Amino acid sequence: MHAAPLIVLNGYPGVGKSSVASALQALIADSRFLPSHLLIEPVAALLEREETGYRDLREALRTPMLNSIASNPSLRQRTIITTYYQETLKDREIDLKEYFEGAVKGGRPFVVFILRCSPEENTRRLLGRPASLNSRLTDTDILKDIRQHHFVYSFYDDGFKQPDVWEYQLDIEDTKPEEAAHKILEHLRTVPGA
């Protein structure tokens, strides 16, 4: 029997990843939603993002955690849903590949959904989200800068094609989280083993 998939919702901060992930979890029996900020907040409690060692400590905590979650026998038949904002980077390794490597080690299909909406809608949603410690962006000026200077990472655009990677782009501009979750579920039906 195949392991259940690891689903990552990728998109700009505030686009609605957590809301869609919660709605998706409600549709997939016995699935689990692991918000990415839960993996970041232990580090954010100790270091500011700009401080030396922040990224290294995040990776040191996140990588073994992802590998353990993806390969844990008790979680093998549970779909794991998580969220992440991964931008395209030229000078360092793509963090999202750690999620892929964890999925491969656990024998799971790896499915990425890139969620998109307009800058105006993204700002509106960002203003309506709750803050949590230091890890969730709530500053609209920073969001504007991110959207102007960075692009959401795509495995396919990067030429990273692997047999167990499926990637979909989903425009959620005028879509409620529940509707987006249903669209994701439709796509999941096309993924072998999902």
Buried (B, 14 or more C-beta within 10 A) or exposed (E): EEBBBBBBBBBBBBBBBBBBBBBBBEBBEEBBBBBBBEBBBBBBEEBEEEEEEBBEBBBEBBBEBBBEBBBEEEBBEBBBBBBBBBBEEEEEEBBBBBBBBBBBEBBBBBBBBBBBBEEEBBBEBBEEBEEBEBBBBBEBEEBBEBBEEBEBBBBBEEEBEEEBBBBBBBEBEEBEBBEBBBBBBEBBEEBEEB
